[in-house]
Amino acid sequence: MTDTAPSRRPGLRPWSMVLGLGFVSLTIDMVSDGAISVGGALLEQLGASAALVGVVTGAATAIALVLRLVTGPWADRTGGYWGFTIAGYAMSAVSVPLLALTPVLGTASLATASTLIVVERTGKAVRGPAKTVLLADAAGVVGRGKGFGVHKLLDQVGAFAGPLVVAAIAALTGELWPAFLALAIPAVIAMVLLWWLRSRVPDTSVYREAPEPDQLGAQPRERETARESEPHAEPSPASPGAAAASRRTSLASRLAGLSAIPAHVRTTFLLFGTFAALTTFGLLSFGVMSFHLVAADLVPVAGVPLVYAAGMAAAAVGALATGWVYDRAGASILLAVPLLTAFVPGFTLAGTLGLVVLGVVVWGLATGVQDSTVKALVADLVPAEQRGSAYGWFAVFQGVGALAGASVAGALYGSVPVLIGIVAALQVVAAVLLVAVLRRHRAERMAQPA
């Protein structure tokens, strides 16, 4: 069958695809988050300074997000969503188990471990936008809030289980390398399941032929569904002025895919991206939190993955709960993100273990919403043909926010009250931006002809 066939039937039901991609994320996140939870500790054991650990882990996080600006539009232009997804997962599946070899490489150990950590996060950037497009296609039939929420729940089960496996093996053996080697098992499972899903549904655009529930409370969007079900359809600009503005867009933006988004949608999307940057800034990074846990002598190094696992469990709850509310009550539930984020610095950098753990739980809740339900609104803001590009740009906003937030938090580690004030002020701005986004989106939908 081809994309122009009058009637196409997917090889899997929409929920089966959502769950299948969720289980792929579960197993690969056991690998990725198992490594993330002790990556800094491994580098320290191999002789890295605190500054080098910050540079390596910070660069890895930035690459995981900013590189999507390239991979998202690239996936849109080629239509190779499955190819990008498989390649990205394979990079993580291979690089993490190879970390088990680094302790025996002598002078090359530190450089090799640093490279593998960056490669693992690069895999995240390669697969991220393409995988999200695949998920958005299937989730559009069952409700994107529920679909993204359930996917994030399974994703976070893996993110919770991976650090526990690493902690248990490290406690039993007294070494980190056996834990990395054991993570090869879920890596293989993930790749086998991914290939099977692709064989059953080679083109997930077939799911777009079903009506999508309206996340803002209206009836199913027959007009939008009809438009999205036309393969490779070019988006029509809102007006001749919008087309002229698009032609004036710089070559760099055109190559990155931003200019392909209709002008009237682009402004709303950029406001939402700024909201995401501000909230991501306030979430700091677990690297800063783990540094504080060790520097303040609150837990031994072996206990850090357990604290991280608590945050991942909270992220799963946050993603699932807000996803269901999103489908029923609308996107205003996303106001919970800046509200939660405002409390993160004060709790996670406190002087007692109880408050820090509470802060990590709050951080996890906000992170779960940020990585799932927030992305569901991106899919509702942007036409289907530009979602890969949109997710790539959205990741850039998050990457800039993450890098700036971690840098400022590190610089103000000795002045926590100042950091708390900066984050709180930025979250007020973020909330105002989100209200503006929701109002613009409602107005744009009401302006569409029936």
C-alpha positions as CSV (number, residue, x, y, z in Angstrom):
1,M,0.0,0.0,0.0
2,T,1.1,3.6,-0.6
3,D,0.4,6.9,1.0
4,T,-2.1,7.7,-1.8
5,A,-4.3,4.6,-1.2
6,P,-7.9,5.5,-0.7
7,S,-8.2,3.5,2.5
8,R,-5.4,2.4,4.8
9,R,-5.6,0.4,7.9
10,P,-2.7,0.4,10.4
11,G,-1.3,-2.9,11.6
12,L,-1.8,-1.9,15.2
13,R,-4.5,-0.2,17.1
14,P,-3.6,3.4,18.2
15,W,-3.4,2.4,21.9
16,S,-1.2,-0.6,20.9
17,M,1.2,1.8,19.2
18,V,1.2,4.2,22.1
19,L,1.9,1.4,24.5
20,G,4.5,-0.2,22.3
21,L,6.4,3.1,22.0
22,G,6.0,3.5,25.8
23,F,7.6,0.1,26.5
24,V,10.5,1.0,24.1
25,S,11.0,4.1,26.2
26,L,10.7,2.2,29.4
27,T,13.5,-0.2,28.5
28,I,15.8,2.3,26.9
29,D,15.3,4.7,29.9
30,M,16.4,2.0,32.2
31,V,19.6,2.2,30.2
32,S,19.9,6.0,29.8
33,D,18.7,7.1,33.3
34,G,20.7,4.3,34.9
35,A,23.8,5.8,33.4
36,I,22.7,9.4,34.1
37,S,22.2,8.7,37.8
38,V,25.9,7.8,38.3
39,G,27.5,9.4,35.3
40,G,29.2,12.1,37.4
41,A,30.3,9.5,39.9
42,L,31.9,7.4,37.1
43,L,33.8,10.4,35.8
44,E,35.0,11.3,39.3
45,Q,36.3,7.8,39.8
46,L,38.2,8.1,36.5
47,G,39.9,11.3,37.7
48,A,37.7,14.1,36.5
49,S,37.5,17.4,38.3
50,A,34.2,18.9,39.4
51,A,34.6,21.5,36.6
52,L,35.1,18.8,33.9
53,V,32.1,16.8,35.2
54,G,30.0,19.9,34.8
55,V,31.2,20.6,31.3
56,V,30.7,17.0,30.1
57,T,27.2,16.5,31.6
58,G,26.1,20.0,30.7
59,A,27.3,19.6,27.2
60,A,25.5,16.3,26.9
61,T,22.3,17.8,28.1
62,A,22.5,20.7,25.8
63,I,23.3,18.5,22.8
64,A,20.3,16.3,23.6
65,L,18.1,19.3,23.2
66,V,19.6,21.7,20.8
67,L,20.6,19.2,18.2
68,R,16.9,18.5,17.7
69,L,16.8,21.8,15.7
70,V,18.6,19.8,13.0
71,T,17.2,16.4,13.4
72,G,13.5,17.6,13.7
73,P,13.4,19.4,10.3
74,W,15.6,16.7,8.7
75,A,13.0,14.1,9.7
76,D,10.2,16.3,8.4
77,R,12.0,16.8,5.0
78,T,12.8,13.1,4.5
79,G,9.8,11.6,6.2
80,G,12.2,9.1,7.8
81,Y,10.7,9.2,11.3
82,W,11.3,5.5,11.9
83,G,14.9,5.7,10.7
84,F,15.8,8.6,13.0
85,T,14.0,6.9,15.9
86,I,15.8,3.6,15.5
87,A,19.2,5.2,15.0
88,G,18.8,7.4,18.1
89,Y,17.8,4.5,20.3
90,A,20.7,2.4,18.9
91,M,23.2,5.0,20.0
92,S,22.0,4.9,23.6
93,A,21.7,1.1,23.5
94,V,25.3,0.7,22.5
95,S,27.1,3.5,24.3
96,V,25.9,2.9,27.8
97,P,27.0,-0.8,28.1
98,L,30.4,0.2,26.6
99,L,30.9,2.4,29.7
100,A,31.7,-0.9,31.5
101,L,35.0,-1.1,29.6
102,T,36.2,2.4,30.6
103,P,37.9,1.5,33.9
104,V,40.4,-0.8,32.1
105,L,41.4,1.7,29.4
106,G,44.2,3.4,31.3
107,T,44.9,7.0,30.3
108,A,42.1,6.8,27.7
109,S,39.5,6.0,30.3
110,L,38.3,9.5,31.1
111,A,38.2,10.7,27.5
112,T,36.3,7.5,26.4
113,A,33.8,7.7,29.2
114,S,33.2,11.4,28.5
115,T,32.7,10.7,24.8
116,L,30.3,7.8,25.4
117,I,28.2,10.0,27.8
118,V,27.9,12.7,25.1
119,V,27.1,10.0,22.4
120,E,24.3,8.6,24.6
121,R,22.7,12.1,24.8
122,T,23.2,12.7,21.1
123,G,21.1,9.6,20.5
124,K,18.4,11.3,22.5
125,A,18.6,14.3,20.1
126,V,18.5,12.1,17.0
127,R,15.4,10.1,18.1
128,G,13.5,12.7,20.1
129,P,11.6,14.8,17.5
130,A,10.9,11.8,15.2
131,K,9.7,9.5,18.0
132,T,7.4,12.3,19.2
133,V,5.9,12.6,15.8
134,L,5.2,8.9,15.7
135,L,3.6,9.1,19.1
136,A,1.6,12.2,18.3
137,D,0.1,10.4,15.2
138,A,-1.2,7.5,17.3
139,A,-2.1,9.6,20.4
140,G,-4.1,12.0,18.3
141,V,-6.8,9.3,17.9
142,V,-7.1,8.4,21.6
143,G,-6.5,11.9,23.0
144,R,-3.0,13.5,23.1
145,G,-3.1,14.3,26.8
146,K,-3.8,10.6,27.6
147,G,-1.5,9.3,25.0
148,F,1.5,11.4,26.0
149,G,0.7,10.9,29.7
150,V,0.6,7.1,29.4
151,H,3.8,7.1,27.3
152,K,5.5,9.3,29.9
153,L,4.3,7.0,32.7
154,L,6.0,4.0,31.1
155,D,9.0,6.1,30.3
156,Q,9.3,7.1,33.9
157,V,8.9,3.5,35.1
158,G,12.1,2.8,33.2
159,A,13.7,6.0,34.5
160,F,12.8,4.8,38.1
161,A,13.9,1.2,37.6
162,G,17.2,1.9,35.9
163,P,18.8,3.8,38.8
164,L,17.5,1.1,41.2
165,V,19.2,-1.6,39.2
166,V,22.4,0.4,39.1
167,A,22.3,1.1,42.8
168,A,21.6,-2.6,43.7
169,I,24.5,-3.9,41.5
170,A,26.9,-1.3,42.7
171,A,26.0,-2.1,46.3
172,L,26.6,-5.8,45.7
173,T,29.8,-5.6,43.8
174,G,31.3,-2.3,45.0
175,E,31.9,-1.3,41.4
176,L,30.0,0.6,38.7
177,W,31.1,-1.2,35.6
178,P,29.0,-4.4,36.2
179,A,25.9,-2.2,36.4
180,F,26.6,-0.7,33.0
181,L,27.1,-4.2,31.5
182,A,23.8,-5.4,32.9
183,L,22.0,-2.5,31.2
184,A,22.8,-4.3,27.9
185,I,19.8,-6.6,28.6
186,P,17.0,-3.9,28.5
187,A,18.9,-2.2,25.6
188,V,18.5,-5.4,23.4
189,I,14.8,-5.7,24.4
190,A,14.2,-2.1,23.3
191,M,15.7,-2.5,19.9
192,V,13.8,-5.8,19.2
193,L,10.5,-4.2,20.2
194,L,11.2,-1.1,18.1
195,W,11.9,-3.1,15.0
196,W,8.7,-5.1,15.5
197,L,6.6,-1.9,15.8
198,R,8.0,-0.5,12.6
199,S,7.2,-3.8,10.8
200,R,3.6,-3.5,11.8
201,V,3.1,0.2,11.1
202,P,5.7,1.5,8.6
203,D,3.8,4.8,8.2
204,T,2.1,6.2,11.3
205,S,0.3,8.9,9.2
206,V,-2.5,6.3,8.7
207,Y,-3.6,7.2,12.2
208,R,-4.3,10.8,11.1
209,E,-7.3,9.6,9.1
210,A,-9.3,9.1,12.4
211,P,-10.9,12.2,14.1
212,E,-8.9,13.8,16.8
213,P,-10.6,14.9,20.1
214,D,-10.3,18.7,20.7
215,Q,-8.2,19.4,23.7
216,L,-9.9,22.8,24.2
217,G,-13.3,21.4,24.6
218,A,-14.8,21.6,21.1
219,Q,-16.1,18.8,18.9
220,P,-13.7,16.6,16.9
221,R,-11.9,18.6,14.4
222,E,-13.1,17.3,11.1
223,R,-11.6,20.1,9.1
224,E,-8.1,19.7,10.7
225,T,-8.3,15.9,10.4
226,A,-9.0,16.1,6.7
227,R,-6.1,18.4,6.2
228,E,-3.7,16.3,8.2
229,S,-4.7,13.1,6.5
230,E,-3.4,14.4,3.1
231,P,0.2,13.2,2.8
232,H,2.8,15.9,2.2
233,A,0.1,18.7,2.1
234,E,1.6,22.1,2.1
235,P,0.3,24.4,4.9
236,S,-1.6,27.4,3.5
237,P,-0.6,30.8,5.0
238,A,-3.2,32.7,6.9
239,S,-3.0,35.6,4.5
240,P,-0.9,37.1,1.6
241,G,1.0,39.1,4.3
242,A,1.9,35.9,6.1
243,A,3.3,34.5,2.8
244,A,5.4,37.6,2.3
245,A,6.7,37.4,5.8
246,S,7.6,33.7,5.2
247,R,9.6,34.7,2.1
248,R,11.6,37.2,4.1
249,T,12.6,34.6,6.7
250,S,16.3,34.1,6.9
251,L,17.9,31.1,5.1
252,A,19.0,29.7,8.5
253,S,15.5,29.7,9.8
254,R,14.2,28.2,6.6
255,L,16.7,25.4,6.7
256,A,15.8,24.8,10.4
257,G,12.1,24.5,9.5
258,L,10.7,27.3,11.5
259,S,9.5,29.3,8.4
260,A,7.4,26.3,7.4
261,I,5.1,26.9,10.3
262,P,2.3,29.2,9.3
263,A,3.0,32.8,10.4
264,H,-0.2,33.1,12.6
265,V,0.8,29.9,14.4
266,R,4.5,30.8,14.6
267,T,4.0,33.7,17.0
268,T,2.0,31.6,19.4
269,F,4.5,28.8,19.2
270,L,7.4,31.1,19.9
271,L,5.6,32.5,23.0
272,F,5.1,28.9,24.2
273,G,8.7,28.1,23.6
274,T,9.7,31.0,25.7
275,F,7.4,29.7,28.5
276,A,9.2,26.4,28.2
277,A,12.7,28.0,28.4
278,L,11.7,29.9,31.6
279,T,10.3,26.9,33.3
280,T,13.2,24.7,32.3
281,F,15.6,27.3,33.7
282,G,13.9,27.0,37.1
283,L,14.2,23.2,37.1
284,L,18.0,23.5,37.4
285,S,19.4,20.1,36.8
286,F,19.8,16.9,38.8
287,G,23.6,17.3,38.4
288,V,23.4,20.4,40.6
289,M,21.2,18.6,43.1
290,S,23.4,15.5,43.2
291,F,26.5,17.8,43.8
292,H,24.6,19.3,46.7
293,L,23.7,16.0,48.2
294,V,27.3,14.9,48.2
295,A,28.9,18.3,49.0
296,A,26.6,18.8,52.0
297,D,27.3,15.2,53.1
298,L,23.5,14.4,53.1
299,V,23.9,10.9,51.4
300,P,26.7,8.7,50.3
301,V,27.4,8.4,46.6
302,A,25.6,5.1,46.4
303,G,22.4,6.7,47.7
304,V,22.3,9.4,45.0
305,P,20.6,7.1,42.4
306,L,17.9,6.4,45.0
307,V,17.1,10.1,45.3
308,Y,17.0,10.4,41.6
309,A,14.6,7.4,41.3
310,A,12.2,9.2,43.7
311,G,12.2,12.1,41.3
312,M,11.5,9.9,38.4
313,A,8.6,8.2,40.2
314,A,7.1,11.6,40.9
315,A,7.6,12.5,37.2
316,A,5.5,9.5,36.2
317,V,2.7,10.5,38.4
318,G,2.8,14.1,37.2
319,A,2.8,13.1,33.6
320,L,-0.2,10.7,33.8
321,A,-2.3,12.9,36.1
322,T,-1.9,16.1,34.1
323,G,-2.4,14.2,30.8
324,W,-5.9,13.0,31.8
325,V,-6.8,16.5,33.1
326,Y,-5.5,18.0,29.8
327,D,-7.9,16.0,27.8
328,R,-10.8,16.8,30.0
329,A,-10.3,20.3,31.3
330,G,-7.9,21.8,28.7
331,A,-4.4,23.1,28.6
332,S,-4.7,25.5,31.6
333,I,-3.5,22.6,33.7
334,L,0.0,23.5,32.4
335,L,0.0,26.5,34.8
336,A,1.0,23.8,37.4
337,V,4.5,23.8,35.8
338,P,5.6,27.3,36.9
339,L,3.9,26.9,40.2
340,L,5.8,23.8,41.0
341,T,9.1,25.1,39.5
342,A,9.1,28.1,41.8
343,F,9.7,25.8,44.8
344,V,12.5,23.8,43.3
345,P,15.6,25.8,44.2
346,G,14.6,26.4,47.8
347,F,13.9,22.8,48.6
348,T,16.5,20.9,46.5
349,L,19.4,23.1,47.9
350,A,18.2,23.0,51.5
351,G,20.4,21.8,54.3
352,T,18.4,18.8,55.4
353,L,17.8,15.5,53.5
354,G,14.1,15.6,54.0
355,L,13.7,18.9,52.3
356,V,16.0,18.0,49.5
357,V,14.1,14.8,48.8
358,L,10.8,16.8,48.9
359,G,12.4,19.2,46.4
360,V,13.5,16.4,44.1
361,V,9.9,15.1,44.2
362,V,8.5,18.5,43.3
363,W,11.2,18.7,40.6
364,G,10.1,15.3,39.3
365,L,6.5,16.3,39.2
366,A,7.2,19.4,37.1
367,T,9.7,17.6,34.9
368,G,7.1,14.9,34.1
369,V,4.6,17.5,33.0
370,Q,7.2,19.4,31.1
371,D,8.3,16.3,29.2
372,S,4.8,15.0,28.4
373,T,1.7,17.2,28.6
374,V,3.5,20.3,27.6
375,K,4.6,18.6,24.4
376,A,1.0,17.6,23.8
377,L,0.1,21.3,23.4
378,V,2.9,21.7,20.8
379,A,1.1,19.0,18.7
380,D,-2.1,20.9,19.0
381,L,-0.5,24.3,18.1
382,V,1.3,23.2,15.0
383,P,0.0,21.5,11.8
384,A,1.0,17.8,11.5
385,E,3.4,18.4,8.6
386,Q,5.6,20.7,10.7
387,R,5.6,18.9,14.0
388,G,9.1,17.5,13.6
389,S,10.4,20.9,13.1
390,A,8.4,22.4,15.9
391,Y,9.6,19.7,18.4
392,G,13.1,20.4,17.3
393,W,12.7,24.2,17.9
394,F,10.9,23.5,21.2
395,A,13.9,21.4,22.3
396,V,16.2,24.4,21.5
397,F,14.2,26.6,23.9
398,Q,14.4,23.9,26.6
399,G,18.1,23.4,25.9
400,V,18.9,27.1,26.3
401,G,16.8,27.2,29.5
402,A,18.5,24.1,30.9
403,L,22.0,25.3,30.1
404,A,21.3,28.8,31.6
405,G,19.6,27.4,34.6
406,A,22.4,24.9,35.5
407,S,25.0,27.6,34.9
408,V,23.3,30.2,37.1
409,A,22.5,27.6,39.8
410,G,26.2,26.6,39.9
411,A,27.3,30.3,40.1
412,L,24.8,31.1,42.8
413,Y,25.3,27.9,44.8
414,G,26.6,30.0,47.7
415,S,23.8,32.5,47.4
416,V,20.7,30.3,47.3
417,P,18.2,33.1,48.4
418,V,19.2,35.1,45.3
419,L,18.7,32.1,43.1
420,I,15.3,31.5,44.7
421,G,14.2,35.1,43.9
422,I,15.4,34.9,40.3
423,V,13.6,31.6,39.7
424,A,10.3,32.8,41.3
425,A,10.3,36.0,39.3
426,L,10.8,34.1,36.0
427,Q,8.0,31.7,36.9
428,V,5.6,34.6,37.2
429,V,6.6,35.7,33.7
430,A,6.2,32.1,32.4
431,A,2.7,31.9,33.8
432,V,1.7,35.2,32.1
433,L,3.1,33.9,28.8
434,L,1.1,30.7,29.0
435,V,-2.1,32.6,29.6
436,A,-1.3,34.6,26.5
437,V,-0.6,31.5,24.5
438,L,-3.9,29.8,25.5
439,R,-5.9,32.9,24.6
440,R,-4.2,33.3,21.2
441,H,-4.8,29.6,20.4
442,R,-8.5,29.8,21.3
443,A,-8.9,33.0,19.2
444,E,-7.1,31.3,16.2
445,R,-9.4,28.3,16.4
446,M,-12.5,30.4,16.7
447,A,-11.4,32.4,13.6
448,Q,-11.2,29.3,11.5
449,P,-14.1,28.9,9.0
450,A,-16.5,26.1,9.9
